[in-house]
Amino acid sequence: MTLANFFHMGGYAFYVWTSYGITAAVLLWNLFAPIVLRKQLLRELALKQKRAQR
């Protein structure tokens, strides 16, 4: 079995590698989305608190 055969996946390479790519994208989204949303929420809360102090 050569490396080319491994990457070809018996003719199913497009489907296999696409599914791996989609899975990786979803996992990365699940990792970074909460971080971004938390930062956004903290900025909004700080802005509201600043407005309330005026």
MIDOSE-1310 file (N, C-alpha, C; in nm, 2 decimals, decimal comma, always signed):
residues 54
mtla	+0,08/-0,12/+0,00/+0,00/+0,00/+0,00/+0,09/+0,12/+0,00; +0,07/+0,21/-0,10/+0,15/+0,33/-0,11/+0,07/+0,44/-0,05; +0,15/+0,55/-0,03/+0,09/+0,67/+0,03/-0,02/+0,73/-0,06; +0,00/+0,72/-0,20/-0,10/+0,77/-0,29/-0,23/+0,69/-0,28
nffh	-0,22/+0,56/-0,26/-0,34/+0,47/-0,24/-0,41/+0,51/-0,11; -0,33/+0,54/-0,01/-0,40/+0,59/+0,11/-0,48/+0,72/+0,09; -0,42/+0,81/+0,03/-0,49/+0,94/+0,01/-0,60/+0,93/-0,10; -0,59/+0,83/-0,18/-0,70/+0,81/-0,28/-0,82/+0,74/-0,22
mggy	-0,80/+0,67/-0,11/-0,91/+0,60/-0,03/-1,00/+0,51/-0,12; -0,94/+0,44/-0,21/-1,02/+0,35/-0,29/-1,13/+0,41/-0,38; -1,10/+0,54/-0,42/-1,20/+0,61/-0,50/-1,29/+0,70/-0,43; -1,29/+0,69/-0,29/-1,38/+0,77/-0,21/-1,31/+0,89/-0,14
afyv	-1,20/+0,93/-0,20/-1,12/+1,03/-0,13/-1,19/+1,16/-0,12; -1,27/+1,20/-0,22/-1,34/+1,33/-0,21/-1,43/+1,33/-0,09; -1,51/+1,23/-0,07/-1,61/+1,22/+0,03/-1,54/+1,21/+0,17; -1,44/+1,13/+0,18/-1,37/+1,10/+0,30/-1,30/+1,23/+0,35
wtsy	-1,22/+1,30/+0,26/-1,15/+1,42/+0,30/-1,24/+1,53/+0,32; -1,35/+1,54/+0,25/-1,45/+1,64/+0,27/-1,51/+1,63/+0,41; -1,55/+1,51/+0,45/-1,60/+1,48/+0,58/-1,50/+1,52/+0,69; -1,38/+1,48/+0,67/-1,27/+1,52/+0,77/-1,26/+1,67/+0,78
gita	-1,27/+1,74/+0,66/-1,26/+1,89/+0,66/-1,38/+1,95/+0,73; -1,50/+1,90/+0,70/-1,62/+1,96/+0,77/-1,61/+1,93/+0,92; -1,57/+1,82/+0,96/-1,56/+1,78/+1,10/-1,46/+1,87/+1,17; -1,35/+1,90/+1,11/-1,24/+1,98/+1,17/-1,30/+2,13/+1,18
avll	-1,37/+2,17/+1,08/-1,43/+2,31/+1,08/-1,53/+2,32/+1,19; -1,61/+2,22/+1,21/-1,71/+2,23/+1,32/-1,64/+2,23/+1,45; -1,54/+2,14/+1,47/-1,47/+2,14/+1,60/-1,40/+2,27/+1,63; -1,34/+2,33/+1,53/-1,28/+2,46/+1,55/-1,38/+2,57/+1,58
wnlf	-1,50/+2,56/+1,51/-1,60/+2,66/+1,54/-1,65/+2,64/+1,69; -1,67/+2,52/+1,73/-1,71/+2,49/+1,87/-1,61/+2,54/+1,97; -1,48/+2,55/+1,93/-1,38/+2,59/+2,02/-1,37/+2,74/+2,02; -1,38/+2,81/+1,91/-1,36/+2,96/+1,91/-1,48/+3,04/+1,92
apiv	-1,60/+2,99/+1,88/-1,72/+3,07/+1,89/-1,75/+3,12/+2,03; -1,75/+3,03/+2,13/-1,77/+3,08/+2,27/-1,67/+3,19/+2,31; -1,55/+3,18/+2,27/-1,45/+3,27/+2,31/-1,48/+3,41/+2,25; -1,52/+3,41/+2,13/-1,55/+3,54/+2,06/-1,68/+3,60/+2,12
lrkq	-1,78/+3,51/+2,14/-1,91/+3,56/+2,20/-1,89/+3,61/+2,34; -1,80/+3,55/+2,42/-1,78/+3,60/+2,55/-1,71/+3,73/+2,55; -1,61/+3,75/+2,46/-1,55/+3,88/+2,45/-1,65/+3,99/+2,41; -1,73/+3,96/+2,32/-1,84/+4,05/+2,27/-1,93/+4,09/+2,39
llre	-1,97/+3,99/+2,46/-2,06/+4,01/+2,57/-2,00/+4,10/+2,68; -1,87/+4,07/+2,71/-1,80/+4,15/+2,81/-1,79/+4,30/+2,77; -1,76/+4,32/+2,64/-1,75/+4,45/+2,59/-1,89/+4,52/+2,60; -1,99/+4,46/+2,57/-2,13/+4,52/+2,58/-2,16/+4,55/+2,72
lalk	-2,13/+4,46/+2,81/-2,16/+4,48/+2,95/-2,08/+4,60/+3,01; -1,95/+4,61/+2,97/-1,87/+4,72/+3,01/-1,92/+4,85/+2,96; -1,97/+4,85/+2,83/-2,03/+4,97/+2,77/-2,16/+5,01/+2,85; -2,24/+4,92/+2,88/-2,36/+4,94/+2,95/-2,33/+5,00/+3,09
qkra	-2,23/+4,94/+3,16/-2,20/+4,99/+3,29/-2,14/+5,13/+3,28; -2,07/+5,16/+3,18/-2,01/+5,29/+3,16/-2,12/+5,39/+3,14; -2,22/+5,36/+3,06/-2,34/+5,44/+3,04/-2,42/+5,47/+3,16; -2,43/+5,36/+3,24/-2,51/+5,37/+3,37/-2,44/+5,46/+3,47
qr	-2,31/+5,47/+3,47/-2,24/+5,56/+3,56/-2,25/+5,71/+3,53; -2,29/+5,74/+3,41/-2,30/+5,88/+3,37/-2,41/+5,95/+3,43
